[in-house]
């Protein structure tokens, strides 16, 4: 495992790798969650528009 030892720079290099990994995961997870929330909002809005009002006659 000598190839993974960076001497006195160990902390900085591994912290950079860790931070990069977290940012990459964040960039995958957050859009997925936002898409899920948006689809739920659209379904709710469509449901309310179609079923929310039983009054079809404006008079």
Secondary structure as GFF3:
##gff-version 3
##sequence-region A 1 59
A	DSSP	three_ten_helix	2	4	.	.	.	ID=ss1
A	DSSP	three_ten_helix	7	9	.	.	.	ID=ss2
A	DSSP	alpha_helix	10	51	.	.	.	ID=ss3
###
